[in-house]
């Protein structure tokens, strides 16, 4: 577990930029810097479970999405046991990243950030994988550390912090790691990161260890205990004086729970992003999901076969967080690292104002 304290949300360290090709094209050319408002930006997040791309233009104090892509690829499948990214996972990743490369070029995006997270941090053959990706797709991925991952999640989700509240405990349940951040507003209302942490447990790693298709009550509570033990040092330091705070969750786990709660026949981001769920509503929805068979989960349009064996591991992580930070409300964010990267790049270029 890693944690650190006290940074402005609006200011994060600038990390080396990934680029599409080998010529360093990610940084905006100097003679185009004054035309940032007309530029097309691309942010790619290659996670342990998903490959996600967002392409956007600056618009007002935010941005307008012009293209996107998302595919579950399970890059980290087996990494926790073998220490390596498998050939099958490499093939799935290259297929998805080839689509991303085509979209980036078709939209003529010039300002890029293309990141990879926990699977590439953990795998012994990560360098080989990155070289294979670059050769096959032209995409050069930047492997970010957990601190940067937490900061980007905050940048992407900050607009959903209750404007009338004191702050939030943000969490991002990933495939191979999970991040928590305590955010508080200062006297002028600007949100600050008071503390953050990351643990090497996510839905893929937890489901592979405990099993995900059939999850008994005993197994579920064992998963919760595992996560709680990792979160405990952070909760001891930042779990006091929670008045005026709420939970803010960004992950497939919380968006899936929102879809189940709303009883959606098909997932609808417009109805999910920003929705509030009370503690009782979360408890009831998790119980409903836990009562489903694997077949029922796989058949549900808000879950699907690709998440059916992972979603209960995600719920166990969420319940461990809820136990450590007993807050009455959760706000659901269908946004995260990609939005954070876009905001950061556009602010750096002066295309949108710094909050």
N, C-alpha and C positions, 0 to 999 in steps of 0.2 A: 504494500500500500504506500502510495506517495501522496503527500499533501503539502500545500504551501499557502501563504496568506497575503492578503491585502494588495490588490491591484485595481485600477480603474477599469471598468468594463469597456469603456470607449477606447482604451489604449492597450494594445497588445504588441509584443515583440514581433518585428517583421522577420519572417522565416524565409529561407531560400525558396524561390518560386519554381514550381515544376513547369515544364514546357512540353508542347506537343511534339516538336521535332528536336533535333540535336543542336539547333543553332541559338538556343536561349531566347526563344520568341515570347516567353511569358511576360516579361517586363514590357510595359508600353513604350514604344519608340518615342524618343524625346520630341520629335517634330509633330507627334500626334497627341502630346500631353494636353494641349489646349482644347482638344476635341473629345475629351473623355465622355461628355454627355451623349455623343453620337456613337460611342464605341459599344461593341458587343463583348460581354464578359461570359466566361464559362467556369464553372466550379464542379469538380468531380470528386466524389468520395468513394473510394474502394475499401469497403469494410470487410469484416470477417464473414459476413453473411450476404451483404448486398453490394451492388454496384449502382451508384446513383449519379446522375448528371443534371445540372441546371444551367441553362443559358438565358441570359437576361440583358436588358438595356436599363441604364439609369432612368428613373422617372420620378420627378418631384423630389421628395426626401427619401425615396426608396427605389425599387426597381420593378420592371415589368418583365415577366417570364415570356420568352419567345420560343423555347423548346425545352424538353426534359426527357429523361429516360431513367428507368429503374428496373432492375432485374435481380432476383435472388440467385446467387452463384455459389454460395457456400465455399468461399475461398479457404476458410479456416477448418474445413472438415478434416478431422483426424490430426490436426497440427498439435493438439494438446497431448496426444499419445505418441505420435511418430516424430514430432519436432520438425516436420517438413510439409510443404505444400505439395499435394499429390498432383500427378500428371493430369488426372481427370479435372481437378479444380483449376489447374493452369489453363487447360483447354476451355473450360467454361468462362474463365475470366477474360481470356483473349477474345472469345466470341463476343462477349458483352462490350469490352473496350473497343473493339473494332467498330461497333455501332456508334459508340460515343465519339470516336475519332471522325467518323463520317459526318455526324451531326455538327461537331465543332467546325469542321471545314466548310460544310454546306452553309452554316450561319455566319461564316467569316469572322469567327470570334478571335480576337487578337490578344486579349488580356485573360490569361488563364491561371488557375491554380488547380492542380491535379494531385490529390493526396491519397495515401494508403495508411491504414491504421494497424490494429493489433496483430493480425495474421502476419503481416510483413515485419512487424517488430519482433515477433516470436520465432518465426521459421528460420531454420539454419540455411535453407536454400533461397532465402529472400532475394539476394543479389542476382542469382540465376534467374529467378522469376521476373524480376524487374528488367533484366536484359532481354529476356524472351518477349516481354510485353513491348518494349521499345522497338525491337526488330520487327515484330509482327504488326504493330498498330501505329508506330510513330509516337506513342504516348510515353513520356518519361514521368514516372510517378515520384513524388516526394513523400518519404515515410516520415510522418510527423510524430513527435513524442506525445505523451499523455497530457502534459501541461497545455500544449498547443491545442490538443483536441478539446480539452475542457473549455479553453478560452473561446474557441470557435463556436462551440455549442451555446455559450452565453451570448455571444454576439448575434447568433441566429435567432435565439428565443427571447431576448430581452424585451421586445415589444409586447410580449404576453405577460410580463410581470404586472400584477394588479397596480394600477396607477395610484390607488388610494391606500395601498398597503405599505408595509415597511420593507418588504423584500420577499425573497423566495428561496427555497431549497430546490435547486434544479438538479435533475438526474437524467443521464443518458445511458440507457441499457443497450449495450452493443452486442455483437456476436461473440467477441473474445475478451472484451473489457467493459467495465461500467464506470462512469464518472459521476461524482456528486460535487456540487458547488453551492456554497452559502453566499447569497447575494443580499446586500443591504443598501438602502438609499442613504446618502449623506444629507446634511441639513438643506442642501440646495436641490435635493431630489434626484441627484445623479446616482445610478446604481454602481456599487463597488463589489468586487469579489473579496469577501472576507476570508474565505478559505476554500480549498478544493482538494479532492482526492480522486484516485483512480485505483481500481482493483482489477486483477487479471481474471475476472469471471464475467462471462456474458452468457447469452442464451445457448450458444453452440457449445461452449466448453462445459457448461453445467449439464445440459441435456446429454452430452456424450458421456459424462461421468456417472450420472444418476439414471439415465434413461428418460426418454421423452414421450414415447407413444402411450405407454400405460404408466400412470403416475399415481401410486397409492398415497393415502394420507401420510403414512410413515415416510415415504420417499420425499413427498412435498416438504414436510417439516425438516427433513434432513438437509434439503437444499436451502431452506430458509436459514437454518443454523449455520451452514457453511458461509453464506453471504453475511449474516449478522456478525460473525466473528471477524470478517475482514473489515466491515464498516465500523466496528466498535470503537477503535481509536479516534476516528474522525467524529463520531457521534459524541464521544466523551468531551471532545474539545469544542465542538460547534453545535451541540444539541441542546444547549440551555437557552432560556429566554427566547422562546419561539413566538411570542405574541406578535401579531401583525404579519406573520409570514404565511406562505402557502407553498405547497408542492407544485413544481412545474416539471412535467415529464416530456421528454422527447425520445421516442423509440417506437418500433413496431409493436411492442407490448402495449403501451398506453393507447396508441391509435386503434389497435385491435379491440381493446377493452371498450373504448368509446363507441366503436362500431357495433359491438355486441349490445352495449347498454341502449343505444338508439334503435336497436333491432333493424339495422339497415339490410335491405335485400342485396345491395351492392355497396362497397365502400365508397364514401363520398367525402373527399377532403374538405370541401366547403362547409360541411356540417360538423366535421370532427375538429378541425384546427381551431383552438381557442375555447373549446367547450369546458365547462366546469363540472366536476364530479365531486360529490360529497364523500366523506369517509364511508358512510353506510352504503351509498350507491356503488362504490368501488368494491366493498366487501361482498355485496349481493352479486355483482357482475362476475367477480372472480369465482365465487361459489358456483354460479351458473356454468361458467366455462369449465371448471373442474369436474362438474357432473357430466359433461359431454364425453362420449367415447371418442377414440381417435378417429373413427370413421365420421362421426358427427362434426368434429373439428375440421377435418379435411374437406368436408362437403359445404362448410359455411363460407359464404362469399367474402366475409371479412377476415377469414383466416387462410383457408386453402391448404392444399396438400404440402406446399412448400414451407408453411409455418406450423403445421399441425403438431409436429413433434418438438417444437421449440417454445410454443407460447406459454405452457405451464411453467417452464423454467424461468421465463421472463416474469410471470406472476409471482413466483417465489422470490425473485430478486426485488420486485416491487414491494411485496409484503415485508421483506426484511428492512427495506428503506422506511416503510410506513411505521414499523415497530420502533426503529431507531429515531425517527422524526415524526412523532404523532401529531400531525396537523390535520385540521378539519376539512380542507379542500385541496383538490388537485386540479390544475389546469393542464389540458392536453395540448401538446404542440406537434403538429405535423410539419415540422421544419427543424433545422439543426445546422450541421456542419456546412452544407452547401450554401445556405443562406448567410451563415457567418462569414464564409470566404468571400461571397459577393459583396457584402457590406464592407468588409475590410478593404478589399481592392478598390471599391468605388470611393470610399473615404480617402484612401491614400492618393487617389487621382484627382480629388476635388470634385468628383462627379455628383456626390451627395454630401450633405452637411454632416459633420460629426455631432452626434446627439449630446 
